[in-house]
Structure formats: C-alpha cells, structure tokens
Amino acid sequence: MLLDLLFWSRVLLLRGDRHTASAMIMNKQKISIEDIYLHIFQKSQYEIGRLWQTN
C-alpha cells in the first residue's frame, strides 16, 4: 500500500498535479520524511532529469 501511494504521488507530481499529490501524502499517517524524499522527490527529480536529457 505504501509503495502504491509513493508511486502515484510521484506520477501526480510529474504530471504537475501537486495539490492531489500533497493531499495523498498528508492523508497518510505513517509515512516518514525520509520516505517522502527518497521515494517521491528523489525519483521525480531523476525522471525530470532523464526527460530533460532526452529532450
């Protein structure tokens, strides 16, 4: 369940829907800041970098 939440939050961020992504994260009680950074922000930034590099 947590991995699904992290995945879909990342997808929403990449689509530009930060409000829904934020709401999903804020509604989850047992998610650590470390998980948010490692599994959402970091992976989103890697994907943005990959997309930028491929133009």
N, CA, C and O atoms as CSV, one atom per row, in Angstrom:
chain,resi,resn,atom,element,x,y,z
A,1,MET,N,N,0.823,-1.201,0.000
A,1,MET,CA,C,0.000,0.000,0.000
A,1,MET,C,C,0.865,1.262,0.000
A,1,MET,O,O,0.598,2.207,-0.743
A,2,LEU,N,N,1.896,1.268,0.836
A,2,LEU,CA,C,2.763,2.445,0.899
A,2,LEU,C,C,3.479,2.667,-0.430
A,2,LEU,O,O,3.610,3.803,-0.888
A,3,LEU,N,N,3.943,1.581,-1.049
A,3,LEU,CA,C,4.632,1.720,-2.336
A,3,LEU,C,C,3.688,2.246,-3.411
A,3,LEU,O,O,4.107,3.026,-4.266
A,4,ASP,N,N,2.423,1.834,-3.384
A,4,ASP,CA,C,1.430,2.366,-4.327
A,4,ASP,C,C,1.240,3.864,-4.112
A,4,ASP,O,O,1.181,4.634,-5.071
A,5,LEU,N,N,1.146,4.266,-2.863
A,5,LEU,CA,C,0.981,5.681,-2.541
A,5,LEU,C,C,2.179,6.483,-3.035
A,5,LEU,O,O,2.018,7.546,-3.635
A,6,LEU,N,N,3.373,5.974,-2.781
A,6,LEU,CA,C,4.576,6.672,-3.216
A,6,LEU,C,C,4.649,6.757,-4.736
A,6,LEU,O,O,5.014,7.795,-5.288
A,7,PHE,N,N,4.304,5.668,-5.405
A,7,PHE,CA,C,4.323,5.647,-6.868
A,7,PHE,C,C,3.338,6.666,-7.440
A,7,PHE,O,O,3.709,7.481,-8.284
A,8,TRP,N,N,2.097,6.623,-6.989
A,8,TRP,CA,C,1.084,7.511,-7.560
A,8,TRP,C,C,1.326,8.972,-7.199
A,8,TRP,O,O,0.991,9.865,-7.977
A,9,SER,N,N,1.895,9.220,-6.047
A,9,SER,CA,C,2.259,10.596,-5.693
A,9,SER,C,C,3.318,11.116,-6.651
A,9,SER,O,O,3.265,12.265,-7.087
A,10,ARG,N,N,4.274,10.263,-6.972
A,10,ARG,CA,C,5.332,10.633,-7.915
A,10,ARG,C,C,4.741,10.890,-9.313
A,10,ARG,O,O,5.116,11.856,-9.977
A,11,VAL,N,N,3.827,10.033,-9.750
A,11,VAL,CA,C,3.180,10.212,-11.052
A,11,VAL,C,C,2.427,11.539,-11.086
A,11,VAL,O,O,2.519,12.282,-12.063
A,12,LEU,N,N,1.696,11.832,-10.040
A,12,LEU,CA,C,0.941,13.079,-9.988
A,12,LEU,C,C,1.865,14.291,-10.029
A,12,LEU,O,O,1.569,15.278,-10.703
A,13,LEU,N,N,2.982,14.220,-9.310
A,13,LEU,CA,C,3.935,15.328,-9.343
A,13,LEU,C,C,4.492,15.534,-10.740
A,13,LEU,O,O,4.613,16.667,-11.204
A,14,LEU,N,N,4.828,14.448,-11.408
A,14,LEU,CA,C,5.379,14.556,-12.755
A,14,LEU,C,C,4.347,15.096,-13.747
A,14,LEU,O,O,4.710,15.694,-14.760
A,15,ARG,N,N,3.087,14.888,-13.458
A,15,ARG,CA,C,2.015,15.427,-14.316
A,15,ARG,C,C,1.675,16.872,-13.952
A,15,ARG,O,O,0.882,17.518,-14.637
A,16,GLY,N,N,2.270,17.372,-12.884
A,16,GLY,CA,C,2.027,18.744,-12.462
A,16,GLY,C,C,0.872,18.911,-11.501
A,16,GLY,O,O,0.458,20.038,-11.227
A,17,ASP,N,N,0.342,17.818,-10.982
A,17,ASP,CA,C,-0.794,17.880,-10.053
A,17,ASP,C,C,-0.292,17.800,-8.611
A,17,ASP,O,O,-0.497,16.806,-7.913
A,18,ARG,N,N,0.366,18.867,-8.193
A,18,ARG,CA,C,0.989,18.855,-6.863
A,18,ARG,C,C,-0.031,18.885,-5.722
A,18,ARG,O,O,0.244,18.388,-4.629
A,19,HIS,N,N,-1.186,19.456,-5.971
A,19,HIS,CA,C,-2.201,19.537,-4.915
A,19,HIS,C,C,-2.743,18.147,-4.547
A,19,HIS,O,O,-2.878,17.822,-3.367
A,20,THR,N,N,-3.049,17.342,-5.553
A,20,THR,CA,C,-3.544,15.992,-5.285
A,20,THR,C,C,-2.436,15.135,-4.670
A,20,THR,O,O,-2.686,14.365,-3.742
A,21,ALA,N,N,-1.217,15.268,-5.184
A,21,ALA,CA,C,-0.087,14.516,-4.629
A,21,ALA,C,C,0.126,14.874,-3.166
A,21,ALA,O,O,0.333,13.996,-2.328
A,22,SER,N,N,0.074,16.145,-2.868
A,22,SER,CA,C,0.240,16.606,-1.488
A,22,SER,C,C,-0.879,16.084,-0.591
A,22,SER,O,O,-0.622,15.646,0.531
A,23,ALA,N,N,-2.104,16.127,-1.072
A,23,ALA,CA,C,-3.242,15.636,-0.285
A,23,ALA,C,C,-3.092,14.147,0.009
A,23,ALA,O,O,-3.397,13.701,1.115
A,24,MET,N,N,-2.626,13.375,-0.973
A,24,MET,CA,C,-2.425,11.939,-0.755
A,24,MET,C,C,-1.403,11.694,0.354
A,24,MET,O,O,-1.612,10.845,1.221
A,25,ILE,N,N,-0.308,12.434,0.324
A,25,ILE,CA,C,0.751,12.264,1.316
A,25,ILE,C,C,0.281,12.724,2.696
A,25,ILE,O,O,0.533,12.049,3.694
A,26,MET,N,N,-0.391,13.851,2.755
A,26,MET,CA,C,-0.827,14.396,4.041
A,26,MET,C,C,-1.880,13.515,4.710
A,26,MET,O,O,-1.986,13.513,5.937
A,27,ASN,N,N,-2.652,12.772,3.934
A,27,ASN,CA,C,-3.675,11.893,4.495
A,27,ASN,C,C,-3.102,10.589,5.026
A,27,ASN,O,O,-3.776,9.871,5.764
A,28,LYS,N,N,-1.878,10.278,4.663
A,28,LYS,CA,C,-1.233,9.042,5.138
A,28,LYS,C,C,-0.519,9.343,6.445
A,28,LYS,O,O,0.347,10.216,6.491
A,29,GLN,N,N,-0.868,8.636,7.496
A,29,GLN,CA,C,-0.343,8.918,8.824
A,29,GLN,C,C,1.057,8.370,9.076
A,29,GLN,O,O,1.843,9.001,9.783
A,30,LYS,N,N,1.383,7.221,8.520
A,30,LYS,CA,C,2.634,6.560,8.883
A,30,LYS,C,C,3.657,6.602,7.753
A,30,LYS,O,O,4.214,5.570,7.378
A,31,ILE,N,N,3.901,7.771,7.220
A,31,ILE,CA,C,4.924,7.916,6.191
A,31,ILE,C,C,6.002,8.854,6.725
A,31,ILE,O,O,5.708,9.936,7.232
A,32,SER,N,N,7.230,8.426,6.604
A,32,SER,CA,C,8.329,9.220,7.157
A,32,SER,C,C,8.799,10.266,6.149
A,32,SER,O,O,8.589,10.134,4.943
A,33,ILE,N,N,9.427,11.288,6.667
A,33,ILE,CA,C,10.008,12.323,5.814
A,33,ILE,C,C,11.053,11.701,4.890
A,33,ILE,O,O,11.165,12.078,3.723
A,34,GLU,N,N,11.813,10.751,5.419
A,34,GLU,CA,C,12.830,10.067,4.617
A,34,GLU,C,C,12.188,9.364,3.415
A,34,GLU,O,O,12.704,9.448,2.301
A,35,ASP,N,N,11.069,8.675,3.636
A,35,ASP,CA,C,10.369,8.013,2.534
A,35,ASP,C,C,9.877,9.015,1.497
A,35,ASP,O,O,9.957,8.761,0.295
A,36,ILE,N,N,9.376,10.136,1.954
A,36,ILE,CA,C,8.901,11.166,1.032
A,36,ILE,C,C,10.040,11.650,0.151
A,36,ILE,O,O,9.888,11.756,-1.066
A,37,TYR,N,N,11.178,11.942,0.760
A,37,TYR,CA,C,12.314,12.441,-0.013
A,37,TYR,C,C,12.906,11.373,-0.934
A,37,TYR,O,O,13.192,11.648,-2.100
A,38,LEU,N,N,13.088,10.168,-0.417
A,38,LEU,CA,C,13.744,9.125,-1.211
A,38,LEU,C,C,12.861,8.537,-2.304
A,38,LEU,O,O,13.343,8.235,-3.395
A,39,HIS,N,N,11.591,8.376,-2.023
A,39,HIS,CA,C,10.731,7.660,-2.951
A,39,HIS,C,C,9.833,8.554,-3.796
A,39,HIS,O,O,9.256,8.096,-4.782
A,40,ILE,N,N,9.712,9.799,-3.427
A,40,ILE,CA,C,8.892,10.711,-4.227
A,40,ILE,C,C,9.767,11.788,-4.860
A,40,ILE,O,O,9.887,11.851,-6.084
A,41,PHE,N,N,10.377,12.632,-4.035
A,41,PHE,CA,C,11.146,13.750,-4.578
A,41,PHE,C,C,12.364,13.298,-5.379
A,41,PHE,O,O,12.582,13.765,-6.497
A,42,GLN,N,N,13.153,12.394,-4.812
A,42,GLN,CA,C,14.368,11.968,-5.500
A,42,GLN,C,C,14.052,11.281,-6.832
A,42,GLN,O,O,14.661,11.599,-7.854
A,43,LYS,N,N,13.117,10.355,-6.822
A,43,LYS,CA,C,12.775,9.650,-8.049
A,43,LYS,C,C,12.121,10.583,-9.066
A,43,LYS,O,O,12.333,10.432,-10.269
A,44,SER,N,N,11.334,11.539,-8.596
A,44,SER,CA,C,10.743,12.520,-9.511
A,44,SER,C,C,11.835,13.354,-10.169
A,44,SER,O,O,11.779,13.623,-11.369
A,45,GLN,N,N,12.821,13.760,-9.389
A,45,GLN,CA,C,13.908,14.558,-9.945
A,45,GLN,C,C,14.737,13.758,-10.937
A,45,GLN,O,O,15.169,14.300,-11.954
A,46,TYR,N,N,14.966,12.484,-10.663
A,46,TYR,CA,C,15.673,11.633,-11.623
A,46,TYR,C,C,14.900,11.551,-12.940
A,46,TYR,O,O,15.496,11.629,-14.014
A,47,GLU,N,N,13.595,11.396,-12.861
A,47,GLU,CA,C,12.776,11.294,-14.062
A,47,GLU,C,C,12.770,12.624,-14.823
A,47,GLU,O,O,12.846,12.631,-16.051
A,48,ILE,N,N,12.684,13.723,-14.118
A,48,ILE,CA,C,12.740,15.038,-14.764
A,48,ILE,C,C,14.085,15.211,-15.472
A,48,ILE,O,O,14.132,15.708,-16.597
A,49,GLY,N,N,15.164,14.811,-14.827
A,49,GLY,CA,C,16.487,14.884,-15.437
A,49,GLY,C,C,16.586,14.013,-16.682
A,49,GLY,O,O,17.165,14.424,-17.688
A,50,ARG,N,N,16.024,12.817,-16.615
A,50,ARG,CA,C,16.041,11.915,-17.763
A,50,ARG,C,C,15.253,12.516,-18.923
A,50,ARG,O,O,15.705,12.482,-20.067
A,51,LEU,N,N,14.080,13.062,-18.629
A,51,LEU,CA,C,13.263,13.675,-19.673
A,51,LEU,C,C,13.961,14.901,-20.268
A,51,LEU,O,O,13.899,15.121,-21.478
A,52,TRP,N,N,14.616,15.690,-19.435
A,52,TRP,CA,C,15.330,16.867,-19.916
A,52,TRP,C,C,16.475,16.453,-20.835
A,52,TRP,O,O,16.701,17.069,-21.877
A,53,GLN,N,N,17.184,15.420,-20.444
A,53,GLN,CA,C,18.324,14.968,-21.222
A,53,GLN,C,C,17.900,14.418,-22.590
A,53,GLN,O,O,18.610,14.600,-23.578
A,54,THR,N,N,16.751,13.750,-22.646
A,54,THR,CA,C,16.280,13.195,-23.910
A,54,THR,C,C,15.518,14.215,-24.750
A,54,THR,O,O,15.150,13.952,-25.895
A,55,ASN,N,N,15.290,15.387,-24.154
A,55,ASN,CA,C,14.607,16.490,-24.822
A,55,ASN,C,C,13.176,16.122,-25.095
A,55,ASN,O,O,12.429,16.924,-25.656
